[in-house]
Amino acid sequence: MAERNEISIPLDYIVDYARSQSTQARRQAFVNLLLFWAENGGDKEAALRAILEIQGGQTVSANCMPKEFMPYFRSETIAAQLIKIVREIDRKISEREENWDWAHVMRVMIDEGIIMRVTRNKFDQLICQMLPGKGRDNVRKSGDYSIVDRKDPWTQWSTLSHLNPQEYQDRTICNMIAMEFQPVLRRKIVIDY
């Protein structure tokens, strides 16, 4: 082995950079590096913690948002707010504070121009990137995604519960979710529930 260099890279930096990589295959190189480090005199316990963090999934950073987000939402200040909002929505869904699911969130994000129209799998990946530790499939299996396929945007769904109760309920949920996104939206969301 070559002489050891006295300058070291902080482990947190390696973990953060590895988690910003877009695929598990790209993150694997950093896992291999940490395994090599642990086997050759590095801190095995710290390496294991770092590997678990890396394998927990990719996280997006506010200065490098995926291309599926519209350009306005990729700017660093807006992206930081958006990530914070998505984490709050996740908390409300996880704790069942509201009757929300990720299918409704996807519909709002598409209709409000936050993301482009994407597949359920891609949406699952985008959300999990913003929620460290969120397991795959948790998002994709949350809700009835047939609402994403409806022709009209959620703002045009029925406001009369006696004519179409399901559409009215979906509109109300989408309106509540859109209110959460209000700080980053370019238009004013009006409460209509």
Salt bridges, closest charged atoms under 4 A:
GLU45 OE2 - ARG49 NH1 3.30
GLU68 OE2 - LYS67 NZ 3.18
GLU68 OE2 - LYS122 NZ 3.54
GLU88 OE2 - ARG91 NH2 2.59
ASP90 OD1 - LYS134 NZ 2.79
GLU95 OE1 - ARG91 NH1 2.84
GLU97 OE1 - ARG91 NH1 2.85
ASP101 OD1 - HIS104 ND1 2.68
ASP111 OD2 - ARG107 NE 2.72
GLU112 OE2 - ARG187 NH2 2.82
ASP124 OD2 - ARG136 NH2 3.82
ASP124 OD2 - ARG140 NH1 3.53
ASP137 OD1 - ARG140 NH2 1.84
ASP149 OD2 - ARG120 NH2 3.82
ASP170 OD1 - HIS104 NE2 2.91
ASP170 OD2 - ARG150 NH2 2.55
GLU180 OE2 - LYS92 NZ 2.78
ASP192 OD2 - ARG171 NH2 2.47
